[in-house]
């Protein structure tokens, strides 16, 4: 991603100033994958990798929708679908899938369809739906 938006360099400078030496940031867990994706897309792959490595240490804090959001965010920004953080997240999604095929939402049964659709979108970055038995 080329910084065509004038504020991008300032945003990048702000974010990188808040990434600690071990990839920690003073924010909520989802800010890690949002920051990692943006920094990766802007070319700061080493700092993005620090954040992604940090995410791999905290999988028990995440629900299915979080893993899907993380995968979608990172893949959209160009992170390789077979990177360790994405592979770990897909493995966790395998465990979280229910017997009826859905992924549960932490927001209740009424959001299971949304969580399932976002999870399928995430999976499709690694395995095109045609590969999974879908039609082109």
Beta strands, then each sheet from edge to edge (+ up, - down):
end
